[in-house]
C-alpha cells in the first residue's frame, strides 16, 4: 500500500472512530431526548404526538425555584433539553382572543380549547418521568415562541418540539387526575412576590400531572407556589379526580378554591359582574343545566359549548380506561385516541 493510501486509510479510520465516539457520547448525553424525538410524528394535518420516557428536568426546575415568567421558563427548558447547546426564544405576546370550557362528569373529563385559529399545530404528549406519574397532555407549538404556525420539520426542530412537555394545557395522569387551563377574563394579572417559589400556570399543570394523585394532593402542591399569569392573561384551573372537582384561582398571590364540576372564563370564587364575562356565564349555566352523568353525556355537553371557527381542539379523558380522545377543529367524525401509557 502506498504512503498516500496509508495516510488516507488512517484519516478515514480516525474519522470513523471520532464519529463513533461522538455518536456514543451523544447517545449517552441525549438518549432520552433522542428517543422522544424518534417517536415524534404527525398523525394528521397539524396534529403531532410524541412520548418522552425518562428525566425531562422538571424536578430540577422545581428545585432551582421554578420560574415567574414564560421567558424565565424558556431559558431553563432550552438549557436542560439541549444540555446548553440551544437557546429558546420566548414571546409574552398577548393572543387576540381566547376562551375555553371544562366539564367533569363521573368517569369523564372534557374540555374545549377555544382560541383564535392562526394555523397553529396541536401536540399530544405522553410523559413517563423517572420520579412522577405517567400522563398524557395536550399543547400547541404556538405557545413555544417560534410563531403561531411553527411546526417541527428537521434538524434541531425535534429538540424544540420537546419543550411542549413544559406547556401542557390540559391532561390526565395515571391516577385519573385531570386538569385544564382556562383563561379567566376578569382575573388578576398584577405582579406580586412572596417567599414561595414561582410557577407559571403551565408549570402548575405539569406539577399537578407529575406529582398529584387526587384533587386534595393537587391543592396541597399548588399552595406551596406563587402561580403567575402566562401569555399576558389571567388563568384559572379546573382540577378533578372523579370524587372531587374544583376551580383554582389566584389574586394578589393568594389561592382560592371553588367546588365546581364546570368552569368557563370568569372568576368563580367571588362575583365580578361585567359585560366582558356575560357570554362565559351563559355558557357555564348552559352546560350545568345538561347535568352530564357519563362519558357520552360529557361529550355531548362539551360539544354544545364548542365553536366551529374558534375551538382548536376538544379533549375527552376517560378515567376508567385511562384513555384520551381528541377532536380537532370540531371534526367530530375523526376522533384520535391514546392511552396514558403502554400496557
C-alpha positions, 0 to 999 in steps of 0.5 A: 500500500502506498504512503498516500493510501496509508495516510488516507486509510488512517484519516478515514479510520480516525474519522470513523472512530471520532464519529463513533465516539461522538455518536456514543457520547451523544447517545449517552448525553441525549438518549432520552431526548433522542428517543422522544424525538424518534417517536415524534410524528404527525398523525394528521394535518397539524396534529403531532404526538410524541412520548418522552420516557425518562428525566425531562428536568422538571424536578430540577426546575422545581428545585432551582425555584421554578420560574415567574415568567414564560421567558424565565421558563424558556431559558431553563427548558432550552438549557436542560433539553439541549444540555446548553447547546440551544437557546429558546426564544420566548414571546409574552405576546398577548393572543387576540382572543381566547376562551375555553370550557371544562366539564367533569362528569363521573368517569369523564373529563372534557374540555374545549380549547377555544382560541383564535385559529392562526394555523397553529399545530396541536401536540399530544404528549405522553410523559413517563418521568423517572420520579412522577406519574405517567400522563398524557397532555395536550399543547400547541407549538404556538405557545413555544415562541417560534410563531403561531404556525411553527411546526417541527420539520428537521434538524434541531426542530425535534429538540424544540418540539420537546419543550411542549412537555413544559406547556401542557394545557390540559391532561390526565395522569395515571391516577385519573387526575385531570386538569385544564387551563382556562383563561379567566377574563376578569382575573388578576394579572398584577405582579406580586412576590412572596417567599414561595417559589414561582410557577407559571400556570403551565408549570402548575399543570405539569406539577399537578400531572407529575406529582398529584394523585387526587384533587386534595394532593393537587391543592396541597402542591399548588399552595406551596407556589406563587402561580403567575399569569402566562401569555399576558392573561389571567388563568384559572384551573379546573382540577378533578379526580372523579370524587372531587372537582374544583376551580383554582384561582389566584389574586394578589398571590393568594389561592382560592378554591371553588367546588365546581364540576364546570368552569368557563372564563370568569372568576368563580370564587367571588362575583365580578359582574361585567359585560366582558364575562356575560357570554362565559356565564351563559355558557357555564349555566348552559352546560350545568343545566345538561347535568352530564352523568357519563362519558357520552353525556360529557361529550355531548355537553362539551360539544354544545359549548364548542365553536366551529371557527374558534375551538382548536381542539376538544379533549375527552379523558376517560378515567376508567380506561385511562384513555384520551380522545381528541377532536380537532377543529370540531371534526367530530367524525375523526376522533384520535385516541391514546392511552396514558401509557403502554400496557 
